[in-house]
Amino acid sequence: MVLNWTLEVFGSMISATLIFAAAVLILRQHWKNPDRALIFMSSTYMMLGLFFSFSGLGYLFLSPSISLIKNIWLVGICLTITMTINQMIIGRVLSIPLVIVSFLSAFAIFPFFLPIEESVIRVNTSNFESLRNVGLNRIILALLFIYVIASILYFSLKIFRHSPKSLRQHATIYFIGNSFLILATFAFIFGLSTTVPAIVELMVSVGIILSSIGLIAAPQILYVLPFSAIKLSIIKADTGISFYNYYWRGNLDDTADQLFGAAFSAITNFMQETLGEGEIREVKLEGATISISRPTDQSVYYVVIATKPSYVLKKGLEQFSRSFNQLYGDIINDESRYDVQEFQAADELIPICFPYIPVQN
């Protein structure tokens, strides 16, 4: 068998390798500070790498059947990118958009039931032989590509627009990297790869590497969209004394903090005594959400105020309550000897327990 070593093959394999590397880097960030959005994003990159791998293998063996397999990975990309966005925006994976995308992207499997020559054909140019997607297959691939790229660009732009100054540089790199993807989409749709081999693959891989650099340097940019964390308070359950407060945004004086603690304690105690249905875990206001955690072995409430509820915020609050209790458990249980100033060192726990929460400035 004579292998068809062309620029398309080398370009596809190089692009796949770079994208796999980006997937590993994103996954390493997840191992460092676990978060589901990073898992989905890493999975998206892995499937994109597989997409280009099978594209390259199709060019190498001039096999339409191998080339057609890449449709499966494109379906996976549509699903994982939707799950990533869901996690970023609404804090959960399952949603109506995911169901709709799952249904529509399934049409990419339809060309498998057609004669192969109606989906992928061999073409001869003056310099090399290659494969081209044709007919319904080309239309489906183009539509799915447009969905993926439009989704990525839309949310990249929103991230850029909502990022605080401290994250603006990294958000810009992330947006510029993803902007390369739209150039690759146009190159694919208008058949530029026929005259410039591997141009689509190289544009995508360069864009993915750039966006990964911006994301790994500041993973907080993923969470400038779904919510804005405002305040963390620790309140004594019996007295309502607010003895620790941390602000991501804004600030209140000590009197306001104590009034908040007293009012919060009074409301929660009243609701518990009158309804007898356990403690309040979440309070939704018109422009904010109050998330509450009270570990069974502690006599304090951990309260986070944010514009919207969030998976990473609740997870961070649970971790913070454990870490805080390890450091100060003996002090907070001895009402006769603690001073508010003793707890200010807990500020060092914030970037550890809430690594993805951007500070507004």
C-alpha positions as CSV (number, residue, x, y, z in Angstrom):
1,M,0.0,0.0,0.0
2,V,1.3,3.4,-1.0
3,L,0.6,6.0,1.7
4,N,-0.6,9.4,0.6
5,W,1.8,11.6,2.5
6,T,0.6,15.1,1.8
7,L,0.5,18.5,3.6
8,E,-3.0,17.7,4.6
9,V,-1.8,14.6,6.5
10,F,1.0,16.4,8.2
11,G,-1.2,19.4,9.0
12,S,-4.0,17.2,10.5
13,M,-1.6,15.2,12.6
14,I,0.3,18.3,13.9
15,S,-3.0,20.0,14.7
16,A,-4.3,16.9,16.5
17,T,-1.1,16.7,18.5
18,L,-1.3,20.3,19.6
19,I,-5.0,20.0,20.5
20,F,-4.3,16.8,22.5
21,A,-1.6,18.8,24.4
22,A,-4.1,21.6,25.1
23,A,-6.6,19.0,26.4
24,V,-4.0,17.6,28.8
25,L,-3.1,21.1,30.0
26,I,-6.8,21.8,30.8
27,L,-7.1,18.5,32.5
28,R,-4.0,19.2,34.7
29,Q,-5.7,22.5,35.7
30,H,-8.7,20.4,36.8
31,W,-6.5,18.1,38.8
32,K,-5.0,21.2,40.5
33,N,-8.4,22.7,41.3
34,P,-11.3,20.4,40.4
35,D,-14.1,21.8,38.4
36,R,-16.5,20.0,36.0
37,A,-16.4,22.8,33.4
38,L,-12.7,22.0,32.8
39,I,-13.5,18.3,32.4
40,F,-16.0,19.1,29.7
41,M,-13.7,21.5,28.0
42,S,-10.8,19.0,28.1
43,S,-13.2,16.4,26.6
44,T,-14.1,18.8,23.8
45,Y,-10.4,19.3,22.9
46,M,-9.8,15.5,23.1
47,M,-12.7,14.9,20.6
48,L,-11.5,17.7,18.4
49,G,-8.1,16.1,18.3
50,L,-9.7,12.8,17.4
51,F,-11.7,14.6,14.7
52,F,-8.5,15.8,13.1
53,S,-6.7,12.5,13.7
54,F,-9.3,10.6,11.7
55,S,-9.4,13.3,9.1
56,G,-5.6,12.9,8.7
57,L,-5.8,9.1,8.6
58,G,-8.5,9.4,5.9
59,Y,-6.1,11.6,3.8
60,L,-3.2,9.2,4.5
61,F,-5.0,6.1,3.3
62,L,-7.3,7.9,0.9
63,S,-10.1,6.1,2.7
64,P,-13.5,7.8,2.6
65,S,-14.7,5.3,5.3
66,I,-12.0,6.4,7.8
67,S,-12.7,10.0,7.0
68,L,-16.4,9.7,7.7
69,I,-15.8,8.4,11.2
70,K,-14.8,12.0,12.2
71,N,-18.5,12.8,12.2
72,I,-18.9,10.8,15.4
73,W,-16.4,13.0,17.1
74,L,-18.0,16.2,15.8
75,V,-21.3,15.1,17.5
76,G,-19.3,14.6,20.7
77,I,-17.8,18.1,20.4
78,C,-21.3,19.6,20.0
79,L,-22.5,17.9,23.2
80,T,-19.4,18.6,25.3
81,I,-19.2,22.3,24.3
82,T,-22.9,22.6,25.2
83,M,-22.3,21.0,28.6
84,T,-19.3,23.3,29.2
85,I,-21.5,26.3,28.5
86,N,-24.3,25.0,30.7
87,Q,-21.8,24.5,33.6
88,M,-20.5,28.0,33.1
89,I,-23.8,29.8,32.9
90,I,-26.4,27.9,34.9
91,G,-24.2,25.6,37.1
92,R,-25.6,22.3,35.8
93,V,-25.1,20.1,32.8
94,L,-28.6,18.9,31.8
95,S,-30.8,21.5,30.1
96,I,-33.2,21.9,27.3
97,P,-30.5,23.3,24.9
98,L,-28.5,20.1,25.5
99,V,-31.5,18.0,24.5
100,I,-32.1,20.0,21.4
101,V,-28.4,19.9,20.4
102,S,-28.3,16.2,21.1
103,F,-31.2,15.7,18.7
104,L,-29.9,17.9,15.9
105,S,-26.3,16.8,16.1
106,A,-27.4,13.2,15.8
107,F,-28.1,13.9,12.1
108,A,-24.3,13.8,11.6
109,I,-24.7,10.0,11.8
110,F,-27.1,9.9,8.9
111,P,-24.4,9.9,6.1
112,F,-23.3,6.5,7.5
113,F,-26.5,5.0,6.0
114,L,-25.9,6.5,2.6
115,P,-23.5,5.1,-0.1
116,I,-20.1,6.3,0.9
117,E,-19.5,8.1,-2.5
118,E,-22.5,10.4,-1.6
119,S,-20.7,11.6,1.5
120,V,-16.9,11.6,0.9
121,I,-15.1,11.4,-2.5
122,R,-11.6,11.2,-3.7
123,V,-10.3,14.1,-5.7
124,N,-7.2,14.7,-7.8
125,T,-5.4,18.0,-8.1
126,S,-2.4,18.9,-10.0
127,N,-0.1,18.0,-7.1
128,F,-1.8,15.5,-4.8
129,E,-4.8,13.3,-4.2
130,S,-7.2,14.1,-1.4
131,L,-10.7,13.6,0.0
132,R,-13.7,16.0,0.0
133,N,-16.9,16.0,2.0
134,V,-19.8,16.3,-0.4
135,G,-23.6,16.4,-0.5
136,L,-25.6,16.1,2.7
137,N,-22.5,15.2,4.7
138,R,-20.8,18.5,3.8
139,I,-23.9,20.5,4.8
140,I,-24.3,18.7,8.1
141,L,-20.6,19.2,9.0
142,A,-20.8,22.9,8.0
143,L,-23.9,23.4,10.2
144,L,-22.4,21.6,13.2
145,F,-19.1,23.5,12.8
146,I,-21.0,26.8,12.7
147,Y,-22.9,25.9,15.9
148,V,-19.7,25.0,17.7
149,I,-17.8,28.1,16.6
150,A,-20.7,30.4,17.1
151,S,-21.1,29.1,20.7
152,I,-17.5,29.4,21.5
153,L,-17.2,32.9,20.1
154,Y,-20.4,34.2,21.7
155,F,-19.3,33.2,25.2
156,S,-15.7,34.2,24.6
157,L,-16.9,37.7,23.7
158,K,-19.2,37.8,26.8
159,I,-16.3,36.6,29.0
160,F,-14.1,39.4,27.5
161,R,-16.8,42.0,28.1
162,H,-17.6,41.0,31.7
163,S,-14.0,40.3,32.9
164,P,-12.6,42.6,35.5
165,K,-9.4,44.5,34.8
166,S,-7.3,41.9,36.6
167,L,-8.5,39.3,34.2
168,R,-8.9,41.3,31.0
169,Q,-5.5,40.4,29.5
170,H,-6.1,36.7,29.8
171,A,-9.7,37.1,28.6
172,T,-8.4,38.9,25.6
173,I,-6.0,36.1,24.8
174,Y,-8.8,33.6,25.2
175,F,-11.0,35.5,22.8
176,I,-8.4,36.1,20.2
177,G,-7.5,32.4,20.2
178,N,-11.1,31.4,19.7
179,S,-11.4,34.0,16.9
180,F,-9.1,31.9,14.8
181,L,-11.8,29.3,14.8
182,I,-14.2,31.4,12.8
183,L,-11.5,31.9,10.1
184,A,-11.1,28.1,10.0
185,T,-14.9,27.7,9.6
186,F,-15.0,30.0,6.6
187,A,-12.0,28.2,5.1
188,F,-13.9,24.9,5.5
189,I,-17.2,26.2,4.1
190,F,-15.7,27.9,1.1
191,G,-13.3,25.1,0.3
192,L,-10.1,27.0,0.8
193,S,-8.4,23.8,2.0
194,T,-8.5,22.7,-1.7
195,T,-6.0,25.3,-2.7
196,V,-4.3,25.7,0.7
197,P,-3.8,22.2,2.2
198,A,-4.2,21.9,6.0
199,I,-5.1,25.6,6.4
200,V,-8.3,24.7,8.4
201,E,-6.5,22.3,10.7
202,L,-3.6,24.7,11.4
203,M,-6.0,27.6,12.1
204,V,-7.9,25.6,14.6
205,S,-4.9,24.3,16.4
206,V,-3.3,27.7,16.7
207,G,-6.6,29.1,18.0
208,I,-6.9,26.3,20.6
209,I,-3.4,26.8,21.9
210,L,-3.9,30.5,22.3
211,S,-7.2,30.2,24.1
212,S,-5.8,27.4,26.3
213,I,-2.9,29.7,27.3
214,G,-5.4,32.4,28.4
215,L,-7.6,29.9,30.2
216,I,-4.8,28.1,32.1
217,A,-3.2,31.4,33.1
218,A,-6.5,32.6,34.6
219,P,-9.2,29.9,34.9
220,Q,-11.3,32.4,36.7
221,I,-12.4,33.9,33.4
222,L,-14.8,31.0,33.0
223,Y,-16.8,32.3,35.9
224,V,-17.2,36.0,35.1
225,L,-20.5,35.1,33.4
226,P,-22.7,33.0,35.6
227,F,-22.4,35.0,38.8
228,S,-20.6,37.6,40.7
229,A,-19.7,36.7,44.3
230,I,-20.2,39.5,46.7
231,K,-19.6,38.5,50.3
232,L,-18.7,35.6,52.6
233,S,-19.8,35.8,56.3
234,I,-19.5,33.5,59.3
235,I,-22.2,34.0,61.8
236,K,-22.7,32.5,65.3
237,A,-25.9,30.4,65.2
238,D,-27.1,31.3,68.7
239,T,-26.1,35.0,69.0
240,G,-26.1,36.2,65.4
241,I,-22.6,37.7,65.8
242,S,-20.9,38.1,62.4
243,F,-17.2,37.5,63.4
244,Y,-15.7,37.0,59.9
245,N,-16.5,38.8,56.6
246,Y,-14.8,38.7,53.3
247,Y,-15.7,40.8,50.3
248,W,-15.2,40.0,46.6
249,R,-17.0,43.1,45.7
250,G,-17.9,46.2,47.6
251,N,-17.7,46.6,51.4
252,L,-19.8,47.3,54.4
253,D,-18.8,48.8,57.8
254,D,-18.7,46.7,60.9
255,T,-22.1,48.0,62.1
256,A,-23.8,46.8,58.8
257,D,-22.1,43.5,59.1
258,Q,-23.4,43.0,62.6
259,L,-26.9,44.0,61.6
260,F,-26.8,41.5,58.7
261,G,-25.7,38.8,61.1
262,A,-28.4,39.5,63.7
263,A,-31.1,39.7,61.1
264,F,-30.0,36.5,59.4
265,S,-29.8,34.6,62.6
266,A,-33.3,35.9,63.7
267,I,-34.9,34.9,60.4
268,T,-33.3,31.4,60.3
269,N,-34.2,30.7,63.9
270,F,-37.7,31.9,63.5
271,M,-38.3,29.8,60.3
272,Q,-36.8,26.7,62.0
273,E,-39.0,27.1,65.1
274,T,-42.2,27.9,63.3
275,L,-42.0,25.5,60.4
276,G,-39.9,22.8,61.9
277,E,-38.6,21.7,58.5
278,G,-34.9,22.0,59.1
279,E,-32.6,24.8,58.3
280,I,-32.6,27.2,55.4
281,R,-30.0,26.4,52.7
282,E,-30.7,29.0,50.1
283,V,-32.6,32.3,49.9
284,K,-33.3,33.9,46.5
285,L,-33.7,37.6,46.2
286,E,-34.5,39.6,43.1
287,G,-30.9,40.4,42.4
288,A,-28.9,38.0,44.5
289,T,-28.9,34.6,46.1
290,I,-27.8,33.7,49.7
291,S,-26.3,30.3,50.0
292,I,-26.0,28.9,53.6
293,S,-24.0,26.0,55.1
294,R,-24.1,24.9,58.7
295,P,-22.0,21.7,59.3
296,T,-23.5,19.4,61.9
297,D,-20.4,19.6,64.0
298,Q,-20.2,23.4,64.1
299,S,-22.3,26.1,65.8
300,V,-21.9,28.7,63.0
301,Y,-23.5,29.6,59.7
302,Y,-21.3,30.0,56.6
303,V,-23.1,32.4,54.3
304,V,-22.2,33.5,50.7
305,I,-24.0,36.2,48.9
306,A,-23.8,36.2,45.1
307,T,-25.8,37.4,42.1
308,K,-26.7,33.8,41.2
309,P,-26.3,30.3,42.7
310,S,-23.3,28.4,41.4
311,Y,-21.9,24.9,41.7
312,V,-18.3,26.1,42.3
313,L,-19.5,28.6,44.9
314,K,-21.3,26.0,46.9
315,K,-18.5,23.5,46.6
316,G,-16.0,26.2,47.7
317,L,-18.2,27.1,50.7
318,E,-18.2,23.5,51.9
319,Q,-14.4,23.3,51.6
320,F,-14.0,26.7,53.4
321,S,-16.2,25.5,56.3
322,R,-14.0,22.5,56.8
323,S,-10.7,24.4,56.5
324,F,-11.9,27.2,58.8
325,N,-13.1,24.7,61.5
326,Q,-9.7,23.0,61.4
327,L,-7.9,26.2,62.1
328,Y,-10.3,27.9,64.5
329,G,-12.7,25.2,65.8
330,D,-11.5,25.5,69.3
331,I,-11.7,29.2,69.4
332,I,-15.2,29.6,68.0
333,N,-16.6,27.1,70.4
334,D,-15.2,29.0,73.3
335,E,-17.4,32.1,73.4
336,S,-15.4,33.7,76.2
337,R,-12.1,34.2,74.5
338,Y,-12.3,34.9,70.8
339,D,-11.6,38.3,69.1
340,V,-12.8,39.1,65.6
341,Q,-9.2,40.1,64.6
342,E,-8.1,36.5,65.3
343,F,-9.8,35.3,62.2
344,Q,-8.4,37.7,59.6
345,A,-5.7,35.2,58.6
346,A,-8.6,33.1,57.2
347,D,-8.3,35.5,54.1
348,E,-5.5,33.1,53.0
349,L,-8.1,30.3,52.6
350,I,-10.1,32.2,50.1
351,P,-7.9,31.7,47.0
352,I,-7.5,28.0,48.0
353,C,-11.2,27.2,48.6
354,F,-12.6,29.6,45.9
355,P,-9.9,29.4,43.2
356,Y,-12.3,30.2,40.4
357,I,-14.0,33.2,41.9
358,P,-12.8,36.4,40.2
359,V,-12.3,39.5,42.3
360,Q,-14.1,42.5,40.9
361,N,-12.2,45.7,40.6
